[in-house]
Amino acid sequence: MYITRLSSPVGVLLLASDEIALTGLWMEGQKYFAATLSKDAVEPDLPVFRQTAQWLSAYFDGAPLPAMPPLAPQGSAFRQAVWNQLRKIPYGQVTTYGVLARTLREQGISAAPQAVGGAVGHNPISILIPCHRV
């Protein structure tokens, strides 16, 4: 596991990677801040960190977004399904836990709004997986 820190308009961000994909992005002090990190993380300069920094810079500047860096959030199958739905929320739009739960049930995944809320709250890749739109 590899980590780096990045300054942003919302404060210091901690990024984590498995060397290939981004596995975590937290704002310092976030409720589940770095919950999935191991204690032996190191801080190299990885291509995925540079790509994430470029994406975030464009995002915060309101510029056209470059390609999304590869993402690999770690979580249960249910949480993965919720996080995949979050990634489908269009920029500038919002939704509710109830709508997400209904969409998951239509896909054959048992989901209650409260369970969706728990998965949203445990999103390990803030901003890129847009939990702030729910």
BELTASUL-V269417 format. One record per residue. N is the residue number from 1. RES is the residue in three letters. OMEGA is omega in radians with two decimals (none if undefined). D_FIRST is the distance of its C-alpha to the first C-alpha in Angstrom with 1 decimal. Layout:
# BELTASUL-V269417
N & RES & OMEGA & D_FIRST
N & RES & OMEGA & D_FIRST
This chain:
# BELTASUL-V269417
1 & MET & -3.12 & 0.0
2 & TYR & 3.13 & 3.8
3 & ILE & 2.95 & 6.9
4 & THR & 3.09 & 10.5
5 & ARG & -3.08 & 13.8
6 & LEU & 3.04 & 16.7
7 & SER & -3.13 & 20.3
8 & SER & 3.08 & 22.2
9 & PRO & 3.12 & 25.6
10 & VAL & 3.14 & 24.2
11 & GLY & -3.13 & 22.5
12 & VAL & 3.10 & 19.1
13 & LEU & 3.04 & 16.3
14 & LEU & 3.13 & 12.6
15 & LEU & 3.10 & 10.4
16 & ALA & -3.12 & 6.9
17 & SER & 3.00 & 5.8
18 & ASP & -3.11 & 5.0
19 & GLU & -3.12 & 7.1
20 & ILE & -3.07 & 10.2
21 & ALA & 3.05 & 10.5
22 & LEU & -3.14 & 10.1
23 & THR & 3.13 & 8.8
24 & GLY & 3.03 & 10.2
25 & LEU & -3.09 & 13.0
26 & TRP & 2.95 & 14.9
27 & MET & 3.12 & 18.0
28 & GLU & 3.14 & 18.2
29 & GLY & 3.12 & 20.3
30 & GLN & -3.02 & 19.8
31 & LYS & -3.14 & 20.8
32 & TYR & -3.07 & 17.6
33 & PHE & 3.04 & 15.5
34 & ALA & -3.07 & 11.8
35 & ALA & -3.07 & 12.9
36 & THR & -3.10 & 10.0
37 & LEU & 3.02 & 7.4
38 & SER & -3.09 & 7.1
39 & LYS & -3.05 & 9.2
40 & ASP & 3.14 & 7.5
41 & ALA & 3.09 & 5.2
42 & VAL & -3.01 & 7.1
43 & GLU & 3.10 & 9.0
44 & PRO & 3.06 & 10.2
45 & ASP & -3.09 & 12.7
46 & LEU & 3.06 & 11.5
47 & PRO & -3.13 & 14.3
48 & VAL & 3.08 & 12.7
49 & PHE & 3.10 & 12.6
50 & ARG & 3.13 & 16.2
51 & GLN & 3.11 & 17.3
52 & THR & 3.12 & 16.2
53 & ALA & 3.11 & 18.0
54 & GLN & -3.14 & 21.0
55 & TRP & -3.12 & 21.1
56 & LEU & 3.11 & 21.0
57 & SER & 3.11 & 23.6
58 & ALA & -3.14 & 25.9
59 & TYR & -3.10 & 25.5
60 & PHE & 3.10 & 26.4
61 & ASP & -3.08 & 29.2
62 & GLY & -3.14 & 30.6
63 & ALA & 3.05 & 30.5
64 & PRO & -3.07 & 30.0
65 & LEU & 3.02 & 26.4
66 & PRO & 3.11 & 24.8
67 & ALA & 3.09 & 22.9
68 & MET & 3.05 & 20.1
69 & PRO & 3.09 & 16.6
70 & PRO & -3.12 & 15.1
71 & LEU & 3.09 & 13.9
72 & ALA & 3.11 & 12.2
73 & PRO & -3.14 & 12.6
74 & GLN & 3.12 & 12.3
75 & GLY & -3.14 & 15.7
76 & SER & 3.11 & 19.0
77 & ALA & 3.12 & 21.3
78 & PHE & 3.13 & 23.5
79 & ARG & 3.10 & 20.8
80 & GLN & 3.14 & 19.8
81 & ALA & 3.11 & 23.5
82 & VAL & -3.11 & 23.9
83 & TRP & 3.07 & 21.1
84 & ASN & 3.09 & 22.6
85 & GLN & 3.11 & 25.9
86 & LEU & -3.11 & 24.6
87 & ARG & 3.14 & 23.7
88 & LYS & 3.14 & 27.3
89 & ILE & -3.11 & 28.8
90 & PRO & 3.08 & 30.5
91 & TYR & 3.10 & 29.9
92 & GLY & 3.11 & 32.5
93 & GLN & 3.12 & 33.2
94 & VAL & 3.08 & 32.5
95 & THR & -3.13 & 32.8
96 & THR & 3.06 & 33.0
97 & TYR & -3.13 & 31.4
98 & GLY & 3.12 & 34.6
99 & VAL & 3.12 & 34.5
100 & LEU & 3.12 & 31.0
101 & ALA & 3.13 & 32.1
102 & ARG & 3.12 & 35.1
103 & THR & 3.12 & 33.3
104 & LEU & 3.12 & 31.0
105 & ARG & 3.10 & 34.1
106 & GLU & 3.10 & 35.7
107 & GLN & 3.12 & 32.9
108 & GLY & 3.14 & 33.6
109 & ILE & 3.13 & 30.8
110 & SER & -3.06 & 32.2
111 & ALA & 3.00 & 31.2
112 & ALA & 3.14 & 32.8
113 & PRO & -3.13 & 32.4
114 & GLN & 3.12 & 31.0
115 & ALA & 3.08 & 28.3
116 & VAL & 3.11 & 27.4
117 & GLY & 3.09 & 27.3
118 & GLY & 3.12 & 24.9
119 & ALA & 3.10 & 22.5
120 & VAL & -3.12 & 23.0
121 & GLY & -3.14 & 22.3
122 & HIS & 3.10 & 18.9
123 & ASN & -3.09 & 17.8
124 & PRO & -3.12 & 14.2
125 & ILE & -3.13 & 14.8
126 & SER & 3.07 & 17.9
127 & ILE & -3.13 & 20.4
128 & LEU & 2.95 & 19.2
129 & ILE & -2.84 & 19.8
130 & PRO & 3.09 & 23.1
131 & CYS & 3.14 & 23.5
132 & HIS & 3.13 & 25.9
133 & ARG & -3.11 & 28.4
134 & VAL & none & 29.2
